Amino acid sequence: TWCSVTRMLVPMLSVRAAEMSVRVYYTTVTGSREVKSQQSEVIRVMDGKGIKYEMIDIAQNHSLKEEMRTKSGNPQALPPQIFNGEQHCGGYEDFVEAVETSDVRKFLKLD
């Protein structure tokens, strides 16, 4: 029946919507090899785990860098910074810790 199909689809749509709200603030313009390496690692891990995300390039507009710093609560925050919706998940070090403890989905607030 239509109701049973709806009950099956709604949880799948909710998961997809949550995953689509994961945002990674990064930069295409940096002289820092460390920042480039960290950004690449975050992308590699998320792609490897099949996690959907949106990339936001703070080099495109100074206001995006300020937005990233304001939302993270750190006026000195450097990319990559990871969010789920408006919630700050953390930066690179937090992400690596989540990878090492196999808690990436929890870190990203997907579970």
N, C-alpha and C positions, 0 to 999 in steps of 0.2 A: 504494500500500500504506500501511498504518498508519504504518510507520517513516518513509516519505518525508514524510508529513503532519506527523509529530512533528518531524522535522528542520527543516521550514519554520516551524513555530509556535514552537519554543523560542527562536530568536533574537528573534522579535517580542515574546514575553512578557518576555524579559530586558530589552529596550529599554524596554518599558512599565513594568516594575518599577523600573528605574533612574530613569526620569523621575518616577515617583510618589514617589521618595524625596527629590526636591528640595523643600526647605523654605525658606520665606521668613519670617523673624521680623520682624514689623512691629508698629505700635501704632495703635490707633484713638483714643488719647487723647494728643494732643500739641499744644502751643501753637506749635510750630516749623513755619513754612511750608516751610522747607528739608527737614525730615524728611518731611513730607506729599508734597512734590514728588518727592523721591527715591523714596519708596515707590511712588508712581503711575507713575514712569518704569520702574522694574523690572517692575512688573505689566504695563504696556503693551507693553514689549519682549518679555517672555516669552509673553504672549498672542499677540502678532503673529507669533512664531516657532513657535507651536503647542506650546510646552513645558508639560508638565503639572507642577504644583507644589502644595504644601500651604501654606496661610497659617497662621501661628501668631501670635496676637495676644497680645503680652506685657502688654497692659493688663488682660487677664483674670485674671492671677495674678502676683504679685511673683516667685514661684519661676520662672516662665517667663523673666522678664528676667534673673535670675541664671543660669539654664540657658544662655541665649543668650550671655551674657558669658563664662561658664566654657568653653563649647564653642569660642568664637571665640578664647580665650586672651587676651582684652582686657577687663579689669575696667571699662573706660570705654566699651565698644562701644555704639553707638547703632544703632537700626534704620534701614534694613533690613540684616539680616545673612542671608546665603544659605548653605545647607548642602546637601550631597548625603549623605543618611544621617547619619552622625556626623562626616563630613569637612566642615570649614569651607572654603567656596569663597572667601568674602570679603564685603566690604561694598559700599556703593554705588560708591565710587571704583574699586575693582577691577572691578566689573561694567561700568561705563562704559568702562573701558579695553578690556575684552573685546569689548564691542559695537563700539568703534571699530576694532579689529583683526580683526573678524569671527570671534572665537574664543569665542563664548558657550557653545557646547556643550562645548568643551574646558574652559572656566572652570567650568562646572557639573559637570565630571567625567562627562559622558555619552558622550564618545568616547574 
